[in-house]
Amino acid sequence: MNIDFAVNFIKYYGAAMVANAMPVLIKNGTPMDRGLIWIDNKRLLGNGKTWEGFTIGVIGSYLASMAISIFFDDHILFFKLWLASIAGLLGDIIESFFKRRLGIKRGEPLPVFDQLDFAIAATIIYHLMGELNIFKDSWFIILSFTLIIALHLVTNSIAYILRLKDKPW
């Protein structure tokens, strides 16, 4: 891994990864869907998506976005990173909606999507803002997604060992 890749990986995905990791610190909370049942008689999102988890993710992404923008001495970057991080949290919520539609229970895996939901959403926002071009920067994005999957597997295993998660995925 060269230094340019590492720097850009942290720049574009660091805050979103922090946002995605923070909700695991909240064990119980108020479900975002308030128990709402969708037209398919399944929960809209389930108990795993809580307002408290979302809030700590937003706070974590704010702090990480601030730190990264200070490091790069770019105040405008802060807003881009924070917006992309919040989009990442929303991407995770959208993935939960689709997992419920597929009958996948809370905590059960949906490989690749579980690892990349937040990164895909953040990348879409970066593309729309002109920060990343999904065509021109495709190798960077593919390598980043590959690294995110690997990091996700390692960090989830650690969270499981620390009893922050009920399952190691």
BELMO-V181309 format. One record per run of one state. SS is the DSSP state (a for helix, b for strand, c for the rest). FROM is the first residue (numbers start at 1). TO is the last residue. If there is no record, write none. Layout:
SS & FROM & TO
SS & FROM & TO
This chain:
c & 1 & 2
a & 3 & 25
c & 26 & 30
b & 31 & 31
c & 32 & 36
b & 37 & 37
c & 38 & 42
b & 43 & 43
c & 44 & 49
b & 50 & 50
a & 51 & 71
c & 72 & 74
a & 75 & 101
c & 102 & 112
a & 113 & 129
c & 130 & 137
a & 138 & 161
c & 162 & 169
